[in-house]
Amino acid sequence: MDTVIKDKALAIMRQGRTRVEATDWLRVTLGLYYLAGLIKEEAIDFKKVDRVYNKVIYQALGPGHSITSALQFMSGAKVVPILESARFMAAFSELCTEVPVASIPFLLSLNLGVAKNISGIDIAGPVYDWVEKEKDKQKLADTPLNSAGI
């Protein structure tokens, strides 16, 4: 993570209206950047990457927070209101152009898959339902208009 990404994530955090909202927005923003960074062909030094993210999170939120806790948060029901927040999505799409909004359902699916592999817990739940709903919206948007022009 470079300082530009760190600054963007902190800018998203500052747009939260409460401490809880700001904390959650930072978790989601950094979690999305982290997951997007996993999609590369070269080997990843997870200890190094995690250390960088953990330092930013610690400096912004204090002890008890880490990239692991951010990713856990992103696999739970509390992330859905953030993903459905027009304010968050507008801020994220404007500031965090390195992670296209259209990639968020895929990144969350990736996170759920990793969580399932680690814990063995079924991925069904509110986040999975949100991802599926977004996939359906995308399919509908990609479908050519029918002959009635609807």
N, C-alpha and C positions, 0 to 999 in steps of 0.2 A: 504494500500500500504506500502510495506516495503522499506528500503533503497536500496535494490538490484534492485527492479523494478524502483524506482526513478532514480538510476544511469544508468540503461539500457535506459530509456526514454531520459535522458539527452545525452547519447552517440549517440542515433539516431538523436537527434536534432543537435548535433555537426557535423554530416555528411552532413547536408544541405549546399548547396553551396552559398546560399544567406540568408539574414535575413528572407525574406518571406518564402523561402523553409524550413528553419530550424524551424520557428514558426509553419508552417503547419504540418511538420513531427512530431513535439512534440504533437500537438493537436490530430492528428490521433493516434499516439502511446498511449497516455494516454486515449483517448476515447475508444480504443480497449481493453485496460486493464480494464477500468471501466466497459464496457459492459460485458466482460468475467466474471468479479466479481459478476455480477448480477445473474449468473447461479449457484445458490446453493440452497440447501433445507432450510437452517436456515434463520431466519428473518434478514433483513438488516437494520441497523440504517443509513438511507440516510443522515441525518444531519452530522453524524460523518464521513462517507465515503466522502461526498462532501467537508467537511472542509479540510480533508487531501489532496485531489486532488487540491482543490482551493489554498491551501498553496503552493504546488509544482509549480502550474501554475503561481501564482503571483510572486514567487521568480525567476522563469525562464523568464517570459515574461513581468511582471509588471502589473500595474492596468488595468482594462478593459477586462481582460481575466479570464475565469472560466471554470469549467467542463461543465457547461451548454452551454457556447459559443462553446466549443470544440465539443460537441454533435450536436449542431446546424450546425456547419461547416461540420460535417460528414454526414449530410443529404442533403447537397447542391452540386451543380455541381462542385465546386472547389476541392472536394475530389477525383474525378475520376482520374485526372492526377497523383495524388499521388499513388493511388491504381494500376495504370498502369505503374508506374515508376519501372523499373528493379532495380535501385539503392536502392530505398526505400524498396522494397519487399525483396531484398537480405539482407539488413541490418536488417530489422525486423525479418526475419526468422532465421538469425544467432544469434541475440542478445535476442530476445524476445520469447524464447522457451515456455514460460508459455501459450502463446496464439498461437495455431497452425494456420498457414496461411490458411489452409483449412477451418477454422472456421470463417474467415473474412466475407464471404457473409452472413452467418447466423447472425453474430453480427450486420452487417449493416441493415439487415432485421428487427432485433429486434429494433434497433434505429429508423428506419422509422416507425415501428408500434407504438412505444411510441409517436413519434412526431405527428402521425396522431391522436392518442387518445387524446393528449393534445390540439392540435390546430384544429383538424377537417379537415386539409388540405389533399388533395389527395396525396398519396405517389408516384404516377407516375412521372417519370422524369429521369434524367441521373443516379442517384445512383441506383434507382430501375432497370433501364435497365442494369447497370453494374452487379448487383446482379443476375439478370436473365441470363445474358450471362455466368457468372461464374458457375451457376447451370447447364446450358446446357453443358459447358465444362466438368464438373465433371461427368455428366451422360454419356457423350461420352467416357470419360476415363474409366468409370466403365463398359461399354458395352463390352462383349466378342468380339473378332475379328470375322469378318464374314468368311464364308467358303473360300473366295478368299485370306484370310490372310492380308486384308487391315485394 
